[in-house]
């Protein structure tokens, strides 16, 4: 177990149903031995169904982790509950109403040195209200630093791999027709295969919710055939979708 600092930067609330009122966010984290850390932002007015704070609240928390001799391991989940409430300044004696709640995991933010920004859809909300918050975890005790650094290196490697893949995709699009799938000559270089497409189509279409005794549709038959004869059958799938010759 290690102690650490956690910054909760509450940034903005979007798509709020209400057009007026003052909104604040309560931040609650369950700590060891039943203690609970509770923080609260200031109250800000609603403006065009949005609220802006850009306010940071800091807490000292404990994080449990497991690690082996090679500094491979993980931190256990640390849920934080974010409760969004709205009050009416014209009725100060009334209790604030709950707009919605969100729960996220602090442990998922540890490897991000500059903090991890989250856009969280509120639960129990009457609309698709989204809370924007950045969580930064730092100030670990010495015995946990090795694991934190290992996690950071893994994250950096994943980001680099994604960047290389994105750059390669952009290069291919710039050198070819962005509106079509890779040609047969490009399939080997890009790793694209009709079998990969068949698997995706099979997942999305062939297992659609039909009654057990219902006959297969033309589209489902075509998708199933891709698993056996992928190169020819993929075109049949597109034909059934009204997209003939799309894979050429």
C-alpha positions in Angstrom: 0.0 0.0 0.0 1.2 3.5 -0.7 0.0 7.0 0.0 -0.3 9.5 -2.9 -1.8 12.8 -3.9 -4.8 13.0 -6.3 -5.9 16.1 -8.1 -9.4 16.2 -9.3 -9.7 19.0 -11.9 -13.4 19.5 -12.5 -13.6 21.3 -15.8 -17.1 21.5 -17.4 -20.6 20.0 -17.5 -22.2 19.7 -20.9 -25.8 19.0 -22.2 -27.4 19.8 -18.9 -31.3 19.7 -19.1 -31.7 22.8 -16.9 -31.3 26.2 -18.4 -30.8 28.0 -15.1 -29.6 27.4 -11.5 -26.3 26.8 -9.8 -24.4 23.5 -10.0 -21.7 21.9 -7.9 -20.0 18.6 -7.8 -19.4 16.4 -4.8 -16.4 14.1 -4.9 -16.4 11.0 -2.6 -13.7 8.3 -2.3 -13.9 5.4 0.1 -10.7 5.1 2.1 -9.2 2.4 4.2 -10.9 1.4 7.5 -14.2 2.9 6.4 -13.0 6.5 6.2 -14.4 8.6 3.4 -12.7 11.5 1.7 -15.3 14.1 0.6 -14.6 17.2 -1.5 -16.9 19.7 -3.1 -16.5 22.3 -5.9 -17.9 25.8 -5.7 -21.3 26.5 -7.1 -21.4 27.9 -10.7 -24.3 29.2 -12.8 -25.8 27.4 -15.7 -25.0 29.1 -19.0 -26.7 27.7 -22.2 -27.1 24.2 -20.6 -23.4 24.1 -19.6 -21.4 24.8 -16.5 -17.7 25.7 -16.3 -15.5 25.4 -13.2 -11.8 24.6 -14.1 -11.4 24.1 -10.4 -9.0 21.6 -8.8 -9.6 19.7 -5.5 -6.7 17.7 -4.0 -6.8 14.7 -1.6 -4.3 12.4 0.0 -5.3 8.8 -0.6 -4.0 5.3 -0.1 -3.6 2.9 -3.1 -3.1 -0.8 -2.8 -1.0 -2.6 -5.3 0.8 -5.9 -6.1 4.1 -6.3 -7.8 6.7 -9.0 -8.6 10.5 -9.0 -8.7 10.5 -7.6 -12.2 8.3 -4.6 -11.2 5.4 -6.1 -13.1 2.0 -5.7 -11.4 -0.9 -3.4 -11.0 -2.8 -1.1 -8.7 -6.2 -2.3 -7.3 -9.3 -0.4 -8.3 -10.0 2.8 -6.4 -13.5 4.0 -7.3 -14.4 7.7 -7.0 -18.0 8.8 -6.9 -18.9 12.1 -8.5 -22.3 13.5 -7.7 -23.6 16.5 -9.6 -26.3 18.7 -7.9 -28.2 21.8 -8.9 -29.7 24.5 -6.6 -32.1 27.3 -7.2 -30.7 30.6 -5.9 -34.3 31.9 -5.7 -35.1 29.2 -3.2 -32.1 28.9 -0.9 -34.1 26.8 1.7 -34.7 24.0 -0.8 -32.3 21.1 -0.9 -30.2 20.9 -4.1 -31.5 18.4 -6.7 -29.4 15.6 -8.0 -28.5 16.0 -11.7 -26.8 12.6 -11.9 -23.8 10.6 -10.7 -20.7 9.2 -12.2 -18.2 6.6 -11.0 -14.6 6.3 -12.4 -11.5 4.4 -11.3 -8.5 6.4 -10.0 -6.1 3.5 -10.6 -6.7 3.9 -14.4 -5.2 7.4 -14.2 -1.9 6.5 -12.5 0.3 6.0 -15.6 -0.7 9.5 -17.0 1.9 11.9 -15.7 0.0 15.0 -16.8 -3.3 13.5 -15.6 -6.0 11.7 -17.5 -9.0 13.6 -18.9 -12.3 11.8 -18.7 -15.6 12.6 -20.4 -18.1 10.7 -18.2 -21.8 10.2 -19.1 -23.8 10.8 -15.9 -26.0 8.0 -14.6 -29.5 8.7 -13.4 -29.6 11.7 -15.6 -32.6 12.8 -17.8 -30.4 13.5 -20.7 -26.9 12.7 -22.0 -25.2 15.0 -19.5 -21.4 14.7 -19.7 -18.9 15.7 -16.9 -15.4 16.6 -18.0 -12.8 16.0 -15.4 -9.0 15.4 -15.3 -7.6 13.1 -12.6 -3.8 13.3 -11.8 -2.2 10.9 -9.4 1.3 11.6 -8.1 3.5 11.8 -4.9 3.9 8.1 -4.4 6.0 6.6 -1.7 9.4 5.2 -2.7 8.4 1.6 -2.6 5.7 2.1 -5.3 7.7 4.3 -7.7 9.1 1.3 -9.6 5.7 0.1 -10.6 4.5 3.6 -11.4 7.5 4.1 -13.8 6.9 0.7 -15.4 3.3 1.5 -16.0 4.3 4.9 -17.5 6.8 3.2 -19.9 4.1 0.7 -21.1 1.7 3.6 -21.7 4.3 5.5 -23.6 5.1 2.5 -25.8 1.4 2.0 -26.6 1.0 5.7 -27.5 4.1 5.5 -29.7 2.8 2.4 -31.5 -0.6 4.1 -32.0 1.1 7.1 -33.4 3.2 5.0 -35.9 0.0 3.2 -37.0 -1.9 6.4 -37.4 1.0 7.9 -39.5 1.1 4.8 -41.7 -2.6 4.9 -42.2 -2.4 8.6 -43.2 0.5 7.8 -45.6 -1.6 5.1 -47.3 -4.6 7.3 -47.6 -2.5 10.1 -49.1 -1.0 7.7 -51.6 -4.2 6.0 -52.6 -8.0 6.3 -52.8 -9.3 7.1 -49.3 -12.8 6.1 -50.3 -12.1 2.5 -51.0 -10.7 -0.5 -49.1 -7.1 -1.7 -49.7 -6.5 -3.4 -53.0 -5.3 -7.0 -53.2 -1.7 -5.8 -53.6 -2.0 -3.6 -50.6 -3.6 -6.2 -48.4 -0.4 -8.0 -47.5 1.4 -4.8 -46.6 -1.4 -3.4 -44.4 -2.3 -6.6 -42.7 -5.8 -6.4 -44.1 -7.5 -9.7 -45.1 -10.9 -10.7 -46.2 -10.9 -13.1 -43.3 -10.5 -10.2 -40.8 -13.5 -8.5 -42.5 -15.5 -11.7 -42.4 -14.9 -12.1 -38.7 -16.0 -8.5 -38.0 -19.1 -8.9 -40.2 -19.9 -12.2 -38.6 -19.8 -10.6 -35.2 -22.0 -7.7 -36.1 -24.5 -9.3 -38.5 -24.6 -13.1 -38.3 -25.4 -13.2 -34.6 -28.2 -10.7 -34.8 -31.3 -11.4 -32.6 -33.5 -13.7 -34.8 -35.8 -16.4 -33.5 -34.1 -19.8 -33.2 -36.2 -21.4 -36.0 -36.1 -18.4 -38.4 -34.5 -19.0 -41.8 -31.2 -17.2 -42.3 -31.4 -14.0 -44.3 -29.5 -13.5 -47.5 -27.1 -11.2 -45.7 -26.5 -13.8 -42.9 -25.8 -16.5 -45.4 -23.3 -14.4 -47.2 -21.5 -13.5 -44.0 -21.3 -17.2 -43.0 -19.8 -18.0 -46.4 -17.0 -15.5 -45.8 -15.7 -17.8 -43.1 -15.1 -20.5 -45.8 -14.5 -18.5 -49.0 -13.5 -15.1 -47.8 -12.2 -13.5 -51.0 -15.2 -14.2 -53.1 -17.9 -14.1 -50.4 -17.0 -10.7 -49.1 -18.4 -9.2 -52.3 -21.7 -11.1 -51.7 -21.9 -9.5 -48.3 -21.5 -6.0 -49.8 -24.0 -6.9 -52.5 -26.5 -7.8 -49.9 -25.9 -4.5 -48.2 -26.2 -2.7 -51.5 -22.5 -1.9 -51.7 -21.4 -4.2 -54.6 -17.7 -4.2 -55.5 -16.8 -2.1 -52.5 -14.0 -4.5 -51.6 -12.3 -4.3 -55.0 
